[in-house]
Amino acid sequence: MKKSIGADAVLYPTPLTVVGTYDAMGKPNVITAAWVGLCCSNPPCVAVSLRKARHSYASIVERKAFTVNVPSERYVKEADYFGLVSGGNVDKFAATGLTAVRSELVEAPYVLEFPLVLECKLVHSIDLGVHTQFIGQIMDVKADEEVLTDGSVPDIYKLQPIVFAPRCHTYHGVGKYLGQAFSLGKQV
């Protein structure tokens, strides 16, 4: 029997990502964001939801651009740190020793050390309450060659992305392989 646990922002798994922006002074900044997901395939788009009070919020509105960076498990401490301090008070790149790279396509930085990056131009903003959902059209995806299979396909095991468990506030790695999508259902 299922038990009601109430209305809550709970969806498993939730990806741990880092959103990159430039602030009003042109300083690169990043924020940890778990309320992120693909929302359209043509044109390719991603949705990122942030609270209005966050330093990165105004940067996205002003610059009309952002990056979505996927850290590997190796960088879980840095990714967590990015959500603990404000870019208005701290240079997060200097504090962690990570490298901000200027995108050539959008007015936003990305994290050099993170193996997968989506470069996005802002196409829609939707006020949802305490969060605003920013819809970004993905202008390019950059991936470290060592996380690719067949030259252009990101391999989830090589990438080692981090997932977030919202209700218990924990980070996890990716689980075991279960089968090929769009074929398992044919066996039912």
N, C-alpha and C positions, 0 to 999 in steps of 0.2 A: 504494500500500500504506500502511496506517495504521501508525504507530509508537506503541507504548505510552509514555506519559509519566508513568505512575504515578498512584496515587490522590491527588487534590488537589481543593481547593475552587476549581474553575474552571468558570464558566458565563458565556458571553458573549451579550448584554451584561449587565452588572450595574449596576443603577441607583445613582447616588450620591444619598443622602438625608441629611437631618439630623434626628435624633430629639430632640424637646424634652421636658424634664421639670422638675419642681421638686424641689430637694433637701430634706433634712430641716429645713433652716432656712428653707425657702420661697424660696430664691434660684433664679431661672430658669437653666437650663443646657441646653446642646445638645451632641450628639456626632455626628460623622460616622459613617454606617452604610451599608455596601454590601450586607450580608447581609439584604436586605429584599425582600419580594414579596407580591403578593396571594395569598391562600390560600383564600378562600371568596367566593362571590358573593351568597349569601342565608343568613344575614345577611352583609353585606359585611365582610370581615376582611382584615387585613394581618399578616404575620409579620415580626418583627424579631428578629435574633439578636445578642446581646451577650455579651461575656466577663464573668464574675462579678466580675473585678477592676476593672471600669470604674465610675467615679463614678455614672453614670446607671443602672447595674444596680439598686442599692439604692433609687434614687428611683422606678423603675417598680414595684418590688415593694411599696414603702410606699404610694405614691399610687394605684396601680392604674390608671394612665392615662399616656398619652404622645401626642405628635403626631409625624407623619411629614411633614417639610417637603421640598419638591422645589425646590432652588435652580436658577436659570437659569445659563447659561454665564457671565453677567456676574459672578456671585458665586463662581466656582470657587476663588479664593484664600481667601475667608472659610470656605467649606465645608471646604476642606482643613485650614485652621488649627484648626477645631473638633475635628478628630481628632488633632491634634498635642499639645495641652495638656489637662490635667485640670481639670474644673470645680471640683474640690476645692481647687485652688490659684489659679485665674484666673477672673475674671469675663469670660467670652467675649463677652458682648454689649458690655460697656464697651470691651474691647480692639479689637473690630471696628467699633464704631459702629452695629451693627445693632440693631433694636428688638424686644424681647420683648413679646408681646401675650398677655394672659391669656385662655385659652379660656373661653367661657361655658358649655360643655357638659361638659368634662372637666377634671380638675385637672392641667393641663399647659400650658406656654406654646407659642406658635408664633412663627415669624420673620416679621415684617410684610413685609419686603422680598422674601421668596421667593414666587413666584407661585402655588404650589399647596400646600395643607396638608390632611392627613387628621387629624381629631381622633378619638382612639381610647380606648376603655375596655378595660382588660386583662380578658380572659376565660379565658385559659389560659397556663400556663407549662410548658415542656417542657425538662428537663435533657438536653442532647445530648452532654455532655462538657465541653470548655473553653467552649462557648457554651451559653446558655439561649435558647430561642426563646420570645419573647413573642408571643402571638396577641392582637391588638387588634381589637375590633369597631369599625368605622368609624361614628362617630356623626354626622359631617358632613364634607363636603369643601368647603373654601373656595378660591376661585380669583379671581385678579385679573381684572377684566372684560376687560382688553386681551389676555389669552391665550385667551379664549373665542371659539368660532365658533358661530353660531346661538344665542347667548345662554347656553348651558349646556354646551357641549362643549369641553373643553380641547383646544387645537390644538397638536400636538407641535412644529410649527415656530415658533409664537409663544411657547410655553413655553420652548423651548431647554433641555431637561433635559441633565444630564451623565451619561455612562456611564463606568464604571470598568473597566479591564482588570486583573483580579486578578493574573495571573501576571507582568505587566511593570510593574505599579503606575503606570499612566498614565490620564489623563482624556481623554474624547473627546466631541464633539458628536454630534448625530443625523445619520444619513446620508440619502441620497436616498429619495424616494417610490418604492415598488415596485409598488403596486397595492392594490386594495380587498380587505380580509380577507373570508373566507367567500364569495368569488366567483371568485377566480383558479383554485381547484381544479376548478371546474365546466368549465373549458376543457381539462382533461387528457383 
